[in-house]
Amino acid sequence: MLMLVVIGFLSFETSVGAFSTLDTRLDEKPVTLTVLGTNSFVGETASGRQFTQSRIVSSPDIRIHKFVLGETFFYISDRGIVLAQGDLEAISIYLALG
């Protein structure tokens, strides 16, 4: 399964744990996108910001990717968007969503 997020007009706001009042607007349009392998991508937005998306676990049973744009990152999975402080926490949340 290949998962790809295209930066469109996505915005979200949350106040979960250390993410108090995280207000992130990902409204930059991508101008380049390069596939680096079957599970990772890199690209650049119209304003010149680099973004990446990569699978954090190579298990076929765990489908979760880390999306990074500048200093902002979050996790995208087949179970929804996961906000975590790191990969291990994201995997734990993913498994709890079971």
ABEGO torsion letter per residue (X at the ends): XBBBBBBBBBBBBBBBEAABGBBBBBABBBABBBBAEAABBBBBBAAGBBBBBBBABABAABBBBBBBBEABBBBBBAAEBBBBABAAAAAAAAAAAX
